[in-house]
Amino acid sequence: MIQGGASLLDVYLEFARRAHITEPDRRDQLTARALLARSGIHPMNVLRVSMLLMAFGALAGIPLVLSGGWPVVILGVIGITIAFLFSATSFALKRFAWADLIIGLALGPGIVVGMMLAQHHAPTGRDLLFAGALGLLAMLPAEGAHLRDADQDKLLGRKTLVTLLGNGVGKAVYLFCALGGMALIALAALPPGAPHGALLAFFALPLFSIPISGALLAKPGEARLQLVLQELRAYAIFAALLLFGLLINALLVRGLGPFPPVV
């Protein structure tokens, strides 16, 4: 809920910042201002819903705080603050080229460590490998959006790795996030005694191949319009398969006891 609230806040603030600027349609096609204007939704309603989502998200975290104590409180406060500052104020973290790293840290290690601390478990190295994989793959939609909007971002003066270092670097970062995430899953799930059920997540590879090929081969602009939606779909299925695999490992495999050495 906090992530959804932060995303809506970003849409509203982008609209508010550019509402007084007259721009040609070709420059304003994909901006939050144009998207919100075409939706027919009143901008203030977007702001209200974003505040409500962030507030409800904070309330939903109270049981975790009661269970985990101060470590979870600190993580939660940091998370809400970063979610707010990502778009709000003139500082706006998203204006920095390295801002996508915040997405990876928040949606990977941040969430995993917070949940484990709430259950009174210190995260292990394997847990952090899973967390790193989730974080890297969560960065893919943002990296894909930068590749898609490269020409428009340059016109609007936005700082991303693609606008600062070029399309080639953007592709390299995108490929690193995709392959790095899968590599971390393999490192966490393949060794003896590891939760091998997590390997079910690799069934999502065909879904990732579609946006990866589009990011690497298609040119910026309309040819890459479908990237972000494809990445979100692939990530959702990947996360669901990973969770399902871990559940199988926890509920079934462990319940059967140790296997004979030959197996």
C-alpha positions as CSV (number, residue, x, y, z in Angstrom):
1,M,0.0,0.0,0.0
2,I,2.9,2.4,0.7
3,Q,4.4,1.6,-2.6
4,G,1.1,2.2,-4.4
5,G,0.6,5.5,-2.5
6,A,4.1,6.6,-3.4
7,S,3.5,5.9,-7.1
8,L,0.2,7.9,-7.1
9,L,2.0,10.7,-5.2
10,D,4.6,10.7,-8.0
11,V,1.9,10.9,-10.7
12,Y,0.2,13.8,-8.9
13,L,3.4,15.8,-8.3
14,E,4.6,15.3,-11.9
15,F,1.2,16.7,-13.0
16,A,1.4,19.6,-10.6
17,R,4.9,20.6,-11.6
18,R,4.1,20.7,-15.3
19,A,0.5,21.8,-15.3
20,H,1.4,25.4,-16.2
21,I,3.9,24.5,-19.0
22,T,2.7,24.3,-22.6
23,E,4.4,21.5,-24.4
24,P,3.9,19.9,-27.8
25,D,2.0,16.6,-27.7
26,R,5.1,14.7,-28.9
27,R,7.0,15.8,-25.8
28,D,4.1,15.3,-23.4
29,Q,2.8,12.0,-24.6
30,L,4.0,9.8,-21.8
31,T,4.4,12.3,-18.9
32,A,2.3,12.0,-15.8
33,R,0.7,15.3,-16.7
34,A,-0.7,13.9,-20.0
35,L,-1.7,10.5,-18.6
36,L,-3.6,12.1,-15.7
37,A,-5.3,14.6,-18.0
38,R,-6.5,11.9,-20.3
39,S,-7.8,9.7,-17.5
40,G,-10.5,12.1,-16.5
41,I,-9.6,11.7,-12.8
42,H,-9.4,14.9,-10.7
43,P,-5.8,15.4,-9.6
44,M,-6.7,16.1,-6.0
45,N,-8.5,12.7,-5.8
46,V,-5.2,11.1,-6.9
47,L,-3.4,13.0,-4.1
48,R,-6.0,12.0,-1.5
49,V,-5.9,8.3,-2.5
50,S,-2.1,8.4,-2.3
51,M,-2.2,9.8,1.2
52,L,-4.8,7.3,2.3
53,L,-2.8,4.3,0.9
54,M,0.4,5.4,2.7
55,A,-1.6,5.9,5.9
56,F,-3.2,2.5,5.7
57,G,0.1,0.9,4.8
58,A,1.6,2.4,8.0
59,L,-1.3,1.1,10.0
60,A,-1.0,-2.3,8.5
61,G,2.6,-2.4,9.7
62,I,1.7,-1.9,13.3
63,P,1.4,-5.7,14.0
64,L,4.9,-6.1,12.5
65,V,6.2,-3.3,14.8
66,L,4.6,-4.9,17.9
67,S,6.2,-8.2,17.0
68,G,9.6,-7.1,15.9
69,G,10.2,-4.0,18.1
70,W,12.6,-1.1,17.4
71,P,14.5,-2.7,14.5
72,V,11.2,-2.9,12.5
73,V,10.2,0.6,13.6
74,I,13.5,2.0,12.3
75,L,13.1,0.1,9.0
76,G,9.5,1.2,8.6
77,V,10.2,4.9,9.3
78,I,13.1,4.8,6.8
79,G,10.9,3.1,4.2
80,I,8.0,5.6,4.5
81,T,10.4,8.5,4.5
82,I,12.1,7.3,1.3
83,A,8.7,6.5,-0.3
84,F,7.6,10.1,0.4
85,L,10.9,11.8,-0.6
86,F,11.2,9.7,-3.8
87,S,8.9,12.2,-5.5
88,A,8.1,15.0,-3.0
89,T,10.0,18.2,-2.2
90,S,12.4,19.9,-4.5
91,F,15.0,17.3,-3.5
92,A,13.0,14.4,-5.0
93,L,15.3,11.3,-4.9
94,K,14.1,10.2,-8.3
95,R,15.8,13.1,-10.0
96,F,19.2,11.4,-9.3
97,A,20.4,8.8,-11.9
98,W,21.1,6.3,-9.1
99,A,17.5,6.5,-7.8
100,D,16.6,3.1,-9.2
101,L,18.9,1.5,-6.7
102,I,16.5,2.7,-4.0
103,I,13.7,0.7,-5.6
104,G,15.9,-2.4,-5.6
105,L,16.9,-2.0,-2.0
106,A,13.4,-1.3,-0.8
107,L,11.6,-4.0,-2.7
108,G,14.3,-6.6,-2.0
109,P,16.5,-6.5,1.1
110,G,14.2,-3.9,2.8
111,I,11.1,-6.0,2.8
112,V,12.8,-9.3,3.4
113,V,14.9,-8.1,6.3
114,G,11.9,-6.3,7.8
115,M,9.7,-9.4,7.7
116,M,12.3,-11.6,9.1
117,L,13.1,-9.3,12.0
118,A,9.3,-9.1,12.7
119,Q,9.5,-12.9,13.2
120,H,12.6,-12.7,15.4
121,H,14.9,-14.3,12.9
122,A,18.3,-12.8,11.9
123,P,18.6,-12.8,8.1
124,T,21.1,-15.3,6.8
125,G,23.3,-15.0,3.8
126,R,20.9,-17.2,1.8
127,D,18.0,-14.9,2.8
128,L,19.9,-11.9,1.5
129,L,20.6,-13.7,-1.8
130,F,16.8,-14.2,-2.3
131,A,16.3,-10.6,-1.2
132,G,18.9,-9.4,-3.7
133,A,17.3,-11.3,-6.5
134,L,13.9,-9.8,-5.8
135,G,15.4,-6.3,-5.6
136,L,17.3,-6.6,-8.9
137,L,14.2,-7.9,-10.8
138,A,12.1,-5.2,-9.2
139,M,14.3,-2.7,-10.9
140,L,13.6,-4.0,-14.4
141,P,10.4,-2.0,-15.0
142,A,12.2,1.2,-14.0
143,E,15.2,0.4,-16.2
144,G,12.9,-0.5,-19.1
145,A,11.0,2.8,-18.7
146,H,14.3,4.7,-19.0
147,L,15.2,2.8,-22.2
148,R,11.7,3.4,-23.6
149,D,11.6,7.1,-22.7
150,A,15.2,7.9,-23.5
151,D,14.5,10.5,-26.2
152,Q,11.7,12.2,-24.2
153,D,13.7,12.2,-21.0
154,K,16.5,14.1,-22.8
155,L,14.0,16.7,-24.1
156,L,12.5,17.1,-20.6
157,G,16.0,17.3,-18.9
158,R,15.5,14.1,-16.8
159,K,18.6,12.5,-15.4
160,T,18.8,8.7,-15.8
161,L,21.6,6.4,-16.6
162,V,20.5,6.2,-20.2
163,T,20.4,10.0,-20.7
164,L,23.7,10.5,-18.9
165,L,25.7,7.5,-20.1
166,G,23.9,6.4,-23.2
167,N,21.7,3.7,-24.5
168,G,24.4,1.1,-24.4
169,V,25.0,1.5,-20.7
170,G,21.2,1.4,-20.1
171,K,21.0,-1.9,-21.9
172,A,24.0,-3.3,-19.9
173,V,22.3,-2.3,-16.6
174,Y,19.1,-3.8,-17.7
175,L,20.7,-7.1,-18.6
176,F,22.7,-7.1,-15.4
177,C,19.5,-6.7,-13.3
178,A,17.8,-9.6,-15.2
179,L,20.7,-12.0,-15.2
180,G,22.0,-11.0,-11.8
181,G,18.6,-11.7,-10.2
182,M,18.4,-15.2,-11.7
183,A,22.0,-15.9,-10.8
184,L,21.3,-15.0,-7.1
185,I,18.3,-17.3,-7.1
186,A,20.5,-20.1,-8.4
187,L,23.2,-19.4,-5.8
188,A,20.6,-19.5,-3.0
189,A,18.6,-22.6,-4.2
190,L,21.1,-25.0,-5.8
191,P,23.6,-25.9,-3.0
192,P,23.0,-29.1,-1.0
193,G,20.5,-28.4,1.8
194,A,19.1,-25.3,0.2
195,P,15.4,-24.8,-0.4
196,H,15.4,-26.3,-3.9
197,G,11.7,-25.5,-4.3
198,A,12.7,-21.9,-5.0
199,L,14.0,-23.1,-8.4
200,L,10.4,-23.1,-9.6
201,A,11.0,-19.4,-10.2
202,F,13.0,-20.3,-13.2
203,F,9.8,-21.2,-15.0
204,A,9.3,-17.4,-15.4
205,L,12.4,-17.2,-17.6
206,P,10.4,-17.4,-20.9
207,L,8.3,-14.4,-19.7
208,F,11.4,-12.4,-19.0
209,S,12.9,-13.2,-22.4
210,I,10.2,-11.1,-24.1
211,P,11.0,-7.7,-22.4
212,I,14.7,-8.5,-22.4
213,S,14.7,-9.0,-26.2
214,G,12.6,-5.8,-26.6
215,A,15.0,-3.8,-24.4
216,L,18.1,-5.0,-26.3
217,L,16.8,-4.9,-29.8
218,A,14.0,-2.4,-30.1
219,K,14.7,1.3,-30.5
220,P,13.7,3.9,-28.0
221,G,10.1,5.1,-28.3
222,E,7.0,3.3,-29.4
223,A,8.8,0.1,-30.2
224,R,9.5,-0.2,-26.5
225,L,6.0,0.8,-25.2
226,Q,5.1,-2.7,-24.0
227,L,8.3,-3.3,-22.1
228,V,7.1,-2.1,-18.7
229,L,3.9,-4.0,-18.7
230,Q,5.7,-7.2,-19.8
231,E,8.2,-6.8,-17.1
232,L,5.6,-6.3,-14.4
233,R,3.8,-9.4,-15.6
234,A,7.0,-11.4,-15.6
235,Y,8.0,-10.2,-12.2
236,A,4.6,-10.9,-10.6
237,I,4.7,-14.5,-12.0
238,F,8.3,-14.9,-10.9
239,A,7.5,-13.8,-7.3
240,A,4.5,-16.1,-7.2
241,L,6.5,-19.1,-8.4
242,L,9.3,-18.3,-5.9
243,L,6.8,-18.1,-3.0
244,F,5.0,-21.3,-4.1
245,G,8.4,-23.1,-4.4
246,L,9.4,-22.0,-0.9
247,L,6.1,-23.1,0.5
248,I,6.4,-26.5,-1.1
249,N,9.9,-26.8,0.4
250,A,8.7,-25.8,3.8
251,L,5.5,-27.8,4.0
252,L,6.3,-30.9,2.1
253,V,9.9,-31.6,1.6
254,R,10.9,-30.9,5.2
255,G,7.9,-32.9,6.4
256,L,9.2,-36.0,4.6
257,G,12.5,-36.0,6.6
258,P,16.0,-36.5,5.3
259,F,16.4,-38.3,1.9
260,P,18.8,-41.2,1.4
261,P,22.2,-40.1,0.2
262,V,21.6,-41.7,-3.2
263,V,18.7,-39.4,-3.8
